[in-house]
Structure formats: C-alpha cells, structure tokens
Amino acid sequence: MNNVKVIGIIQCDFARERCSGFGCMNSFCQRIDAFARYKNNAGILAVPFNCGGCPGRRTGRLASNLAKWAKRKSEIDKESIVIHLSSCMVTDNGHYPPCPHIGCIETILRRKGFRVVKGSYKSKTAEKKRGEGVYEPFAWD
C-alpha cells in the first residue's frame, strides 16, 4: 500500500451518536492498529465520514464524491484511495454487534473501484472481551 494518498474512514452512523471518532483518528495519526500498514507513508490525508444510516447505501455516493474532489483538488487518482470500514462497523464491540449490512457496503465500494480494508481502531476492552468469548472474534489483517 505504498501509493496510498487518501484514506476514507467510514464510521457507523448510529455509533457516531455516542462516539467522537477519536479512537479511529488517533490510530491513524499514530499509524497503529489497522493503520500500522501505512507506517512508512508520509503525507496521507484521512477523511472520516459516516455511512448515512442503515443500510449504508450512502457510502458509495460519499466515496465517489471523495474521489472526485481528491482528483480535482489534488490530482489524486482513485487508485491512491483506500476506504477503511471502521471497527464500529466490522467488529463486535461496545457500540453494537457488527453491521448487518457490511457485505452490501463492501460490495458497493468494490464495484465502484475502491480498495477496502476492514477495521480502524483496536479497542483493548473489546479485544479482552473477544478473548473471553463475550464478543465475536475478528481477524485483523
């Protein structure tokens, strides 16, 4: 993922009612958790946005808008954009179980030509509960 210039971070609309997104952005800035793969990439712009609520069909429109503006304002091609589906969407966690629409959201984004990564912030509390069998396991890649 050396040519990444923009990372879109899609967060659950419902989780955003009680989450500021600090964990995701902190993980991005420190290049830890799901963003550790970008440790050697300087100058990446993070653009957080939410899914728009169930079933998340707005994600395709927002990702396309992100690609349009990245190209127009910074000459960044879609191939240099990666979309992260935030942990609140893809993992069992303190907000909710995984999004029941995640498969559809991922399909929409991939059909529009985006690279998609599952996960953002790795909560220590949620990881502990996964280990205890309280939350569903999640395969971090």
N, C-alpha and C positions, 0 to 999 in steps of 0.2 A: 504494500500500500504506500509506495514511495511517492506517487504522483498526486496524492490527496491534497486538495487546496481548501475544500469546504466540507464540513461535517454538519449535516442536518440532524438534530436530535428531536425525535418525535416523542412527546410525552402524552400520557393518558389524560384526557380532558377532565375526567372525574377525579383522578388523583391530584391534578393541579388545583382542585378546590381546597386542598389542605397541604399541598407541597409547593414550596417556592422554586424547586428545581436546583437548589444549591448543591445537593449531592452530585448530580449529573455534571454540573458546570465545574465544580471543584475537581472531580475526577478527570474531566477534560483538561483543565488548566495544569494539573499536576501530572498528566499523562499516566494515570493509574487505572486499575480495574479494566474495563473494556477498551479504554483509550491508550493502554500501555503499548499497543502495536504501533502507535504514532510517535513514540519517544524521540526518534531521530528526525522528525519532520517539524521544522520551524515554520511559523507563519500560516498555520492553518486557522481558518475562520470557523467558529462554531455558531450555528444558527438554530436556536431552540424554537420549537413551535408545538402546538398540541394537535391531537388527531381530529378535533372538532366534535367529539362525542360519538357514541355508537351509531352506526357500525364502522366508523373511521374512514368513510369514503373520501372525506375532505383531504386526506393525506396526499393523494395523488395530485390534486389541484395545487396544494401548497408546495409540494416538492417540485412540480413543474414551474411554479412561479419562482421558486428559489433558483432553479437552473436558468430561467430566463434572465433574472437580474444579475446572477453571477456572470453570465456571458456578456450582458450589456454593459455592466459597470466595471468588470474586472477581467474580461476576456477569459473567463474560466469555463471550460467545457464540462458538459455533464459527466464525462469520463473521469473528471477530477473531483467529483462529488460522491460522498458516501453518506448514506442515511442510516443512523443508529436508531433502532426501536428501543426506547428507554426501558430500564429494568422494571419500572412500574407497569409496563405493558406485557413484558415477556416472562416475568418470573412471578412465582407465588411470593407475596411479600406483605408487609404491614398495611398496605393500602387495600389490596384486593388479590384474588387469585389472578392467574394470567388472563389477558384479554381473550374473550371467546372469539373475537374477530381477527386475531393476529394473522392467521393464514391468509385471509382475504386481503388484509392490508399489505402484507408482504408480496402477494401476487400482483396487486395493483402497482406497487412501486417497481417491481422487477419488470413488469410488462412495459412500463414507461422508460426502462433502460437504466434504472438506478442500481448501484451496488447497495446491498442491505446487510447490516450487522445487527445481531440481536444482543442487547444489553448495553448498559452505560455504567451506572454506579453500583458497586458491590457492597451492600449493607452488611456489616458484621453481625448485627442482630438477626437478619434474615438468613445469613449463612449458618449461624448457630442453630436456628430453628430448622433449617434444611437438614443439618446433621442429626438433629433429634427426631426427625421424621414428622415434624409438625407441618412444614411446608414441603411442597413438591420439590424434587431435585431439579437443578438446572445445570446444563452442560455449558460452561463458559468456554468460548473458543479463543 
